[in-house]
Amino acid sequence: MTASRTKRWKPPLVMRTEHEEQCLVFAWAQVMGGRYPELGVMFAVPNFAKITPRWGAYMKAEGKKSGVPDIVLPVARGGYHSLFVEMKRADGGVTYAAQEAWHLALTDQGNYVAICEGAEAAQKVITWYLDGAA
């Protein structure tokens, strides 16, 4: 078969959800725990869930606040107190006013806040931060 008759086959481009991207970050963190034991204290803030009004009131009474970043790494590095990661899909996403307000408030308090489009971006910023945020 000549090159002009061949057809190139590519897998379909699949865009993961923000949830899937974040799951990949935490799976990566488990693998990288030997190199970066600090990843053991990294946690997610489950503010995204679609819940009933009753459950929403219950969570709000417990302190749930809209706009808080998705991932927290409470480890000091490079002059920062902690790292906060706002996850977005790899193909982009928008930040809302409540999120932007939190980002400003957190940076004003000496934290590093990153908006990461996809798991790979989050892995890079977390690695950069743990390596000294230089």
Secondary structure as UniProt FT lines:
FT   HELIX           3..5
FT   HELIX           18..32
FT   TURN            33..35
FT   HELIX           37..41
FT   STRAND          43..44
FT   HELIX           53..61
FT   TURN            62..63
FT   TURN            66..67
FT   STRAND          71..73
FT   TURN            78..79
FT   STRAND          83..89
FT   TURN            90..91
FT   HELIX           97..108
FT   TURN            109..110
FT   STRAND          112..117
FT   HELIX           119..130
FT   TURN            131..132
//
